[in-house]
Amino acid sequence: MKLVNQSTKEQAFSLVELAIVLVVLGLLVGGVLSGQSLIRASELRSVSTEYQRYTTAVGSFRDKYFALPGDMSNAVSFWGNTITGNGNGDGLIGNTATAIGAAAATTSNEISNFWQHLASAQLVEGSYTVVANTTMTPGTNNPRAKIASAGWNVAHLGTVGVNGVSSPDANNTDPAATTFFAGTYGNVFLLGSGTSSILPVGIFKAEEAWNIDTKMDDGRPDQGSVTTLESQGEDDNSRCSNLDTNTSALAASTYVLANTSSSACSMVFKTGY
């Protein structure tokens, strides 16, 4: 007579129990993925919200102080030279400005003064310090974006010709010859990661950048008021857009939607001032 191991029999799971466990695990995984998707969608929606917030703040600042933040030539008169510096008042947000501090030992720049002036005027949240160069730290010298590891920067890019050469600007370090698509930029907002105020590192998939661009502008990476960086383009499926050189045929540029890298694109927003 064959004996049955009763303890083993009692410890075994039935097929019904295993099926229930698998269903529960599937629901948990699906819930996590769905939650991540909702969080990312919220982050992407925040881009236009934050952009509008900062452009509105600049408009309010100009109405009150008759100057652009950062470029304001009499900021010290309002907030003191121990916390901020004056701009030169030329309408260009560049990387030169007057010295700050009682001993004038530290020089500031308009790129970081921009955020400090807005914060001092209580038009944006946060407290920002000024630096002597274009190396910025999100949360310290410029605002953090809702998107993780990203920050908002501002700079004057002037006009970029089809050969990729930026117009001369004594108040700004001219971007590399192949950094930006041809066009007239003026003062712009830049959104990306990294510490360079004028060369942001990508934080978007190409499809995400296309989505933002389409909702806010024309859906073209090289045209309109919302663009990406020319240096993030290449004629393959591993970059943000399909152009890697400035040419007069800019209408040919499109986002490489097949690229799923989360660091494919950063964004440039023309401000109109």
Helices and strands as residue ranges (DSSP letters): H 6-11, H 15-65, H 75-79, E 99-100, E 106-107, H 110-120, E 151-160, E 183-192, H 206-216, E 226-227, G 230-232, G 250-252, E 267-270
